[in-house]
Amino acid sequence: MLTSTTSAYIARIIDGEGSITLTRMHMSEHRRPIISFPSTDLELLEYIQSLIGGYITSKKNYKPSVHKNFYVLTIKNKQSSMHILSCISPYLRIKQKRIRAVFILDHYNSVTCRNGKYSNENSF
């Protein structure tokens, strides 16, 4: 369980730059909650990773003279994502992000079939 201070800190970062989605990574795969944090500050992402896990990828910089290198910390594991969302949702201030987090927490099981796959009747 994350402390309230850590949860609030992570929520603020998500409010600023992060995203909360219910996404399929591949066409044949089920949707799952994904939390991601893009940043040019690798040290920040490594710190957050030490708190909540996930993995960091670097993104190709096509114009190094103009843009800084940037990285993304992603949490794709359903159990980890749901745990993090339950801890941070009370602290999210951006309305759309809070609504999305609460929707995933409250309705994930009802919008995802037991095996995680969708039929035409229950797809979005």
N, C-alpha and C positions, 0 to 999 in steps of 0.2 A: 504494500500500500504506500502510495506517495504521501508525503506530509502535505499539509494545507499550503505551506509556503512554497514548496516545490511545485505543487499543482497549479497555484496561482501564477508562478513564474512561467511555466510551460504554456499555460493558457494565454498569457500576454504575448508570448512569441508567436503562437498560432494566430492570435488576433491580428498581429502585425504582418506576418509574412507567410504563415503556414496555411495548410488546407486540410479539410476533412471531407472525404469522399466515400461513396459506396460504389466500388468500381470492379469491373472484370478486367483482369490483366490479359487474358486470352479469350478468344471467342467461345471456346469450348469449356471455359471455366466459370464457376459461380462468382457472383459479386461478393466482395468482402470489404469491410471497413479499412480504409487506408488513411494514415496521418502522415503528412509530409511537411518538411521544413526546408525551404531553399534559403541559401545564404552564401555570401562571399566570405564569411568568417568561419573557417574550418575549425578553429579552436572552440567556438561556441557550439557548433554541431557535435564535436567530440565530447564536450561536456554534457550536452543533452543526451547523447547516446549512452554515456556512462550512467545516467539516471534512469533511462527508460528503454534502452536497447535500440534495435533497428540496425540499419546499415546505411553507410554513406557512399554515395557515388559522386564522381566529378563529372561535370558537363563540359563538352568540347567548347573551347573558346576560339571562335573564328577570327576575332580581331583583338589580339592581346594588347595592342597599342591603345585600344579604345576601352575595352571592357576588362574588369577583373575576372579572375577565375571564379567559378561558382560551383557549389556543391549542394546536394540534396540528401537530407536524412529522411529515410522512409521507414515506417512501421507498417508491415503488411499482415502480420500474424493476427488472426481474428481475436484470439484471447487477449493478447497484449493490447491491441487497439481498443477493445471494449473496456478493458481495465483502465487504460489511460483516459478514455472518454468519460468514464464514470467519475474519475477523480477530478478532471479539469472542467467539466461542463458547468458547474456552479460559478466558475470564475471567468468564463468567456463573456466578453462585453460586446463583440460584434454580433448583432442579432442573427444574421444568416448563419454564421458559424455555430452559434448556440442552438438554433433551431435544428440544424443538420445533425449536430452531436446528439441532441435529445431524441430526434427521430430515429437515428440508428440504434440508440440504446433501447428505446421503447418498442420499436417495430422490426428490428432486424429479423427475428425469427418468423414473424408473420409474413414478411415479404420475400423470404427465402425458403424454398422448399427444404424438406429434411436433408436431401442429398445436395442441396445448394444449387441445383439446376432449375431452370425455368421452362415452363411450357408456354405456348402462345396465350393461354388464358390468364396467366399471372405475370407476364412480363411487363416491364415499364414502357 
